[in-house]
Amino acid sequence: MLNSDSATSLLDLEPTTKQFLEDVLAGLRSSPKRLPCKYFYDERGSQLFDQICLLEEYYLTRSEDQIIKEFAEEMADQIGPGVMLVEYGSGSSTKTRALLDKLDDPVAYVPVDISREHLASTAAQLSRVYPQIEILPVCADFTESFSLPVSRRVPTHSAVFFPGSTIGNFEPPEARAMLEQIADLCGRGGGLLIGIDLQKDVSVIEAAYNDSLGVTADFNKNLLDRINRDLAGNFDLDQFGHRAVYADLEDRVELSLVSYSEQSVSIADHLFQFTEGEPIFTEHSHKYTIDGFAVLAAQVGLTLRKSWTDKESRFAVLHLAFLD
């Protein structure tokens, strides 16, 4: 356990370099080649994503912020008093503050993120802003099972906050498994407040992942740069281009890095060949309907209690409960 601030301690379950290497090698040996999107979020990747969230084209954060600010009190009422609030993929915890301001006597806030430095800094800030709430950061890959930290006060129940439509990064069977893991973590009587990106005009969706300033492209390519830095890779970033297109049949955006030429790349003495135009898939972002997601969640015992959308119905936040 590493001290990040006098008021907080950070439970460090960050994936090891060995695990990072194993995941990268397995992904590049698959067909088609792929890299796990969870490794986007080193310190620079987290900073770039914060920039993406401010872009004009990236409606997702703006829409979700609007929903949470307008309906935070209703969401807090749904969650209930005395909660331990656990946030998956907390990042800078910017959306969470509106919710923390409205919760009735929250016992603890547990931000969970894969970027240790970013998490420690955010947790320290939150401890100063919310001295009455115990801040218990966990550095972990939330797609893997982990135990909740023990708070000084006993919560009435636990609830997971999963904003940002990150659930869309999972294939439907994986999304179901993710929801099942959340159900196991919270237990009966717990709940889930989750953001989902809704199906809409494809041009609006594609523009969000192909911003005019190229920040999303930098974010995507930073994954290759991280492999170069941490795994002795020799990717030439100028020889790979960012691509994001909508796949209608799967209702998802597919992000990839496309090789501009026939080339070879080595990673820790492992050699990989690329043909001209060959993609490395880095992320899928599925788009849902509220009813369709409710059906998926019901498969693991989650019942939709309430939903909120922005004024343009581009995005939704859902509260689902694990009933006794």
Beta strands, then each sheet from edge to edge (+ up, - down):
strand 1: 2-5
strand 2: 8-13
strand 3: 83-88
strand 4: 108-113
strand 5: 134-135
strand 6: 138-140
strand 7: 157-162
strand 8: 191-197
strand 9: 240-247
strand 10: 252-259
strand 11: 263-267
strand 12: 270-274
strand 13: 279-286
strand 14: 302-309
strand 15: 315-322
sheet 1: 1+ 2- 6- 4- 3- 7- 8- 15+ 14-
sheet 2: 1+ 2- 6- 4- 5-
sheet 3: 9+ 10- 13+
sheet 4: 11+ 12-
end
